Each structure stands twice: as C-alpha cells, then as structure tokens.
Amino acid sequence: MTQCILTGDCIKTVEALDLTTESTVEIVGKVEKVKDGQTAPGGVEIIVDYWKIIGLAPGGKEAFESIIQPVCPINSHVQWLTRLGHGQLEAS
C-alpha cells in the first residue's frame, strides 16, 4: 500500500467529494520519503500533482466495505485491505 497525499487544487473537485473506497484512480506525482516524525507504509508517500477517477466504485449498502464488514472485524479492516494490495488516499 502506498499513501497518496492530495492537497491544493487536487481536493477542490467534485470527484474528490464523490470518491468511494475501492474506486480505481490514476495518480500522477512524486514519490518522496516521509517527513521526520511522520510514518507511512514503506517510509514513502506520493505527493499528487494530478489524479482522475478511472472507475467509481459503488457506495452505501453496495460498497465493498459494507459487504466485507460482517466477516472482517473493524480493527483488522485496514490490515486486511493492505494485504490485498489496496492503496490509501489522504487529503490535507
């Protein structure tokens, strides 16, 4: 899993508001070491310059999270997705 940081104009879009877990996105940016005192998987993160949604996943009751939640305890949910190779986007 690679942590992606969205800032500035990258988060000022309707797509950023509509983004759901399990959506497929294209990311363009720079891979950088995390700053001192911060952590990220592998010690690196992607500083995003541009992104777009390739495929929007369903939300609500049809969302992937809603389907796996009954079989995956809440506290292990993130670790489970990480093992499946899922990425994580963060906005700041």
N, C-alpha and C positions, 0 to 999 in steps of 0.2 A: 504494500500500500504506500502511496506517495501522497503527502499532504500538499494541497494546492492552495495558495493564498490569492484571493480576489480582492482588489482594492480599487479605489477611484471609479472611473467610468465602467469598469468591468462589473460592478454591482449595481449600477444605475440603469438597469434594463428590466423590462417586463419578464424576460426569460429567467433572470435571476430570482424573481419572485415566484415563478411557476415551477422552478426546478424541483424535481422529486428524487427521492432515493432510488437508485437503480437506473436512472436515466443515463444515456450514452452521450458523452460530450467530447468535443475536440478541444484540446488545450494547446496554446502556443505561449511559451515563456522561457524563463531561465531557471535552471536547477542551481540552487545555492545551498551552502551549508547553513544550518540554523544558527541564529544569533546566540551569543553566550547567555546562559541561563534559561534557554528555551529548549524544547525537545520536539522531535518528530521521528517517525519511523525511519530508520536508516541514517538519521542525522542530517537529512536534506529535505528541502521543500521546493516546490515550483512556484516562482513568482510569475503570475499570469499576466501576459500582455494582451491576449485576445482569447476568447472562447466562444463556442456556439454549441447549441443542442443539436445532436445528430438524431436522437430518438428519445422522446419524452416518455418515461415510464408512468404507469397509472398511479394514482394516489388514492387516499382514503381506504375503504374496505378492500379495494382491489390491489392495493400496494403490496409489494413483495414483503415488506416488514410485517404487515397485517397477517400474511399467510404463515410466515415462519415464527411469529411471536409465540403461539401456543406450544411449539415444540422446542423453542430455544429460550432459555432463561434470560431475562432482561440484562443481567450483569455480564453475560457472556456474549451478547449480541454483537458487539463491535469486534471482539476477537474472532467470532465465527465468520463474519463478513471479511475480515482481514485474511483469514486462511483461504477464502475463496478468491483472493486477489482483487478485492474491491478498493477503489480509491476514495479519498475523502477531500471534499472542498470546504474551505473556510473563507468567510468574508470578514474583512476588518476595515 
